[in-house]
Amino acid sequence: MRRFSQRNYLVTLSEINITPLLDLAFVLLIIFVITTPLLEQSINLKLPRGGTADPSVNKRNIRTVEISNTGVYTLDRQRMPFSELMARLAAESRNNPSLIVYIRADEDGPYKNVAALFDGCQHYGITRYSLRTEPAK
C-alpha cells in the first residue's frame, strides 16, 4: 500500500503547471503593448501649424532632423551633437545628391538652433530641406 502511494505522488510531480507561464506571457504582452508607442517618438515636439501636403518623395532620400526647445538635435531619432549631425548629413549628401532634410523644430524653441542648421546645410551644399509643420485645422 505504501508503494502505491509513493507512485501516485511521483505521477503528480511529472505534470507541468502552465498557469505561471501563461501569467508571464500576458505580463510581457502588456509591457510590449504599453512601451511600443513610447518608442515611436524620440523627442516630444510641438510643431507649428500650417503648410500644405508634400508631393510623393522616395523615403530613402529623406533624413529627419529634430530640434527640441532645449537645443537637442537628433538625426533619424538618434541624439547627437551638432557637429556630428552636420558631418553625417554632409557625408550622406555626397553619396546621395537627391537628399532631402526634413527639419522638425519645436515652435517654442529658439530660432538660433534652426538658423544654425540652415547655415550648416548651406555650408555643406545641402540645398533641399523642408520645415515640417502640423496640418492646418
N, C-alpha and C positions, 0 to 999 in steps of 0.2 A: 504494500500500500504506500509506503513511504517512497518507493522507487517511482511510482506513478505520479505522485505529487511533484517530485523533482522534475520529471519530464515535462509536465504541464507548465511548470514555471519557466523552463527553457524555451518552450514554444512561444510564450507570451513575449519574451525578450527579443525574439527574432523578428517581430513585426515592427515596422518603421512608422513612427508617428509623423505625419506630414503637416500637421497643423502649424508648428512653428516655422516650417519652411514657407508655407503659404502666407503667414503673417509677415515674414521678412520680404517676400516678393511684393506684397501690397505696399509695404512701407517704402521700398525702393521705387516703386512705380509712382507713388505720391511725391516723393522727393524729386524725381525727374520731371514730373509734370509741373511742379512749382518752380524749379530752377531754370528750366529751358527758356521761358520768356525773359528772365533776367539776363541771360547770356546774349540775347539778341541785340541789345543796345549797349554800346560801350560807354558813352557819355550822355548824361541827361541834358539835352539841349532844348531850348525854347526858340524855335526858328521864327523869323518874321513872316508875316502873311503877305501874299501877293504872288505875281508871276503867272506864267502860262505853262501848259504841258509841254514836255520835251518831245522832239521828234525821236523816232526809234534810233537807238545807238547800240553798237555792239558792246556788251558788258565787259569784254576783255580789255577794251580800251579805256575803261573808267577806273580812276583811283579816287577814293573819297578821303578828304582831309576834314577832320572835325576840330573845331576850336572852341573850348569851353569858355565860360565867362571868367575863369581864373587864369586863362592863358595856357591851358594844357592842350598840346597838339597830339592828334592821333592820325595815323595813316592806315586805312582799312582796318580799323578797330585795334590797332597796336599803338600804345603810347610811346612817344619818343621825343627827344629834344629837337628843337627847330633845325639845327644844323644837320642832324642825321636825316630828318624828314626831307630837307631840300636835296641832300646828296642822293637819296633814294629816288626822288622824283626826277632829278637830272639824269640818273642812270636809266631809268625807265623811259624817259623822253628820247634818249639816244637810241634805245632799242626799238621803240615804238613811236614813230613820228605822228601817229594819229591819236596820241594820248590826250585824254580829257580829264581835267582835275575838277571834281565836284567839291565845292567848299561849303561846308555846313558850319556856320558860326552862330553862337548864341546871340540873340538880339540884345541882351543886356551886357555883353562883353565889350571891352574897349576896342575901338576901331583900329588901334595901332597893331593889334595881332593880325587882323585881316590885311592891313596895308603891308605888313612885313611879308606875308605870304605872297601877295601880288608882286611885290618888289623882287622876291626870290624867284618867282616864276618867270618874270621878265628877264632877270639876270641870266637864267639858265636856258632861255629860249623857249619856254613853255607858253604858247600863245593861246591855247584852248583851255579855258576854265569857265566854270559856271557857278554862280552863287545859288545855293539851294534855299527855298522858302517853303512855308506851309501853303497849301492851296487857299485861295481866297474864298470867303464864305459866299 
